[in-house]
Amino acid sequence: MDKGYVVDYDGRTHELSDLKTFNFDNKPITSLVSHFDGITATEQGYNLTGEFVDYDHGAKIGGFFASIERRPDGSFSDATWKEIAFTSPSIPDVKLTTGNTIVGNSVLRIYAYKAPTGVKTSSYLATIPHEI
């Protein structure tokens, strides 16, 4: 399976440090794929977004918001996760939501839904509360 990761890169020495891997919602790696698409700096560390596939729940595909902190020693904390899913009474058959890029605590994403003429996609912005 797959993990998301964050690592520091020194452009001068080309060295990597402080590698930290992540699984969506801190679930076991045998059951899912986690992929980071976007990252933005915060005062405490970073906010990230991406997608997951959860094979333990029928290959569910979803988007997420994650927040990690930079520790005083330079390492990264565990992530605090929030699944993000598009919901709307006027679009009842949403099949998936992604997390594509992030600025601050606003996630730009795509959702796919079943329409009478086939599967359609659309994009939208979701703002996640600071305290997740």
N, C-alpha and C positions, 0 to 999 in steps of 0.2 A: 504494500500500500504506500501511501504518500504522506509526507508531513510538510507543513509550512515551516519556514525558518527565518530568523533574523540574525545577521552577523555584521560586525564592523569590518570595513575594508579601508586599508591605508593606501591611498593612491601613490604615495611616494615610495613605499617599500613593497607594495603589492602583497602585503600580508593580511590575513584574516584573523579576527579575534572575537571573543565573546559570543561564539555560536550558541544559539538556543533554538531548539526545535519545538514545534507546537502541533497538537492535534485538536481539531474543532471540539469545543466544549469539554476538553480534557478527557475525551473518550479513548478507549484502546485503539491502537493503530490498526489492528486486524479488521476493524469494522468500517473504516472510512478513508476517504481522501480529503486532505486539507490543502488549500492553495491560496496564498496571498496574492492579491492583484494590486492593491494600493496601500501606501503608507504615508502618514503625515506626522510631523513632529508636534508634541505638546510640551507644556512646561514640565511635566513629570516623566515623559518618555515618548511613546508613539501610539497612535491609533492606526489600526489596519482594517482592511476589508478584503473579502475574497469569497470563495465558494467551498462547499463541502459536498461530498456524496457519502451518505450513510447507508451502507449495505445491510446493516442489521435491521433497517426499517424500510425494506423494499426499494433500495437504491434511491432514496429520497435525495433530491438535489436542492440545495438552498444557499442563500447568501448569509454573511455574518459581519458583525462589527466586533473587533477585539481591541482591548486596551492593554498595553504593557508599560511598565515603569522601568526607568533606568536606575539601577541601584547605585549607592555611593562608590562601590568597587568597580563600576563600569559594566557589570553583568545585567542581564534582563530578567525581570520578574516573570512569574507565570502570567498567563493572559486571563483577563476577565472577558467572557464571551457573551454576545447577544445575537441570537438568530434574527435575521431580518427577512420578512416575507411580505410581499405585496398582498394587500387585501382590499377589496372594494365590493360593495353590494351590487354595483352595476356590472362587475366582471367576476362572476362566481367561479369560473373554472380555470384559475391560475395554476399552471403546471410547474413553474420554477421561478425563483428569484435569484439573481446574482448580486455580487458586490464587486464593482469594477474599478472604481477609484474613490478616493476620499480626500476631503479638505476639511481640516478641523474635525468636527464631529458630524459632518454631512457626507453621506454616502450617495454616490451616483451609481445607479444600477439599472438593470434590464429585467423585465419579467416577461414570461411567455404564457399565453392563455389560449384556450380552445375557443375558436369563433366558428360561426356557421360555414365560413368559407375555408376553414383550416386553422392551423396554429399561427398565431400572430405574436409579434413582439412589440414592446414599447419600452421607453426609458422613463425614469423619474428620479427625483431627489428625495432622500429620507434624512431627516436630522435626528440624531440619537441624543437623548438627554446626557448631560455630562456625568451624572452619577448612575452608572449601570451596575 
